[in-house]
Amino acid sequence: MMQFRVADAEKELIEKCAKKAGMSVSEYIRACMLMEMMIDGEPAALKIVGAALGQKMLGVLSRRVRPRLKEDEA
């Protein structure tokens, strides 16, 4: 776990942006930091994001394929 201090105005802005993005504050901060690291060309950040995207794509694909499989079985 990581903890850090922010000014009240920063806290409010982070919470507002996280809510707008539909994320928890933790998710939002991690996403922002990973994006910054990716822009800087950090290979480990690219690997983390790539793995996360791969998992999400597998989930999306499986949700799309399952209904079609059920239709084929009918």
C-alpha positions in Angstrom: 0.0 0.0 0.0 1.1 3.6 -0.7 0.0 6.7 1.1 0.8 10.3 0.3 -0.4 13.7 1.1 -2.1 16.2 -1.2 -3.5 19.7 -0.7 -7.3 20.0 -0.2 -7.7 21.5 -3.6 -5.7 18.6 -5.2 -7.8 16.1 -3.3 -11.1 17.6 -4.5 -9.8 17.7 -8.1 -8.6 14.1 -8.0 -11.9 12.9 -6.6 -13.9 14.9 -9.2 -11.9 13.5 -12.1 -12.0 10.0 -10.7 -15.8 10.2 -10.4 -16.1 11.6 -13.9 -14.0 8.7 -15.3 -16.2 6.2 -13.4 -13.2 5.0 -11.3 -12.3 4.9 -7.7 -9.6 7.4 -6.6 -7.1 4.5 -6.4 -7.9 3.3 -9.9 -7.7 6.8 -11.2 -4.4 7.6 -9.7 -2.9 4.3 -10.9 -4.2 4.9 -14.4 -2.7 8.4 -14.4 0.7 7.3 -13.1 0.8 4.4 -15.6 -0.1 6.7 -18.5 2.7 9.1 -17.4 5.2 6.2 -17.2 4.1 4.9 -20.7 4.6 8.3 -22.2 8.1 8.3 -20.7 8.7 4.9 -22.4 8.9 2.8 -19.2 8.8 -0.8 -20.4 7.4 -2.1 -17.2 4.4 0.2 -17.4 3.8 -0.9 -21.0 3.8 -4.5 -19.8 1.3 -3.8 -17.0 -1.1 -1.9 -19.2 -0.8 -4.5 -22.0 -1.6 -7.3 -19.6 -4.6 -5.4 -18.2 -5.9 -4.7 -21.7 -5.4 -8.3 -22.7 -7.5 -9.4 -19.7 -10.2 -6.9 -20.5 -10.3 -7.9 -24.2 -10.6 -11.6 -23.2 -13.6 -10.7 -21.1 -15.2 -8.7 -23.9 -14.7 -11.4 -26.4 -16.0 -14.1 -24.1 -19.2 -12.1 -23.5 -19.7 -11.7 -27.2 -18.9 -15.3 -28.1 -21.1 -17.0 -25.3 -24.4 -15.8 -26.7 -23.5 -16.9 -30.2 -22.5 -20.4 -28.9 -25.9 -20.6 -27.1 -27.7 -19.7 -30.3 -25.7 -22.3 -32.3 -26.7 -25.0 -29.7 -30.4 -24.1 -30.0 
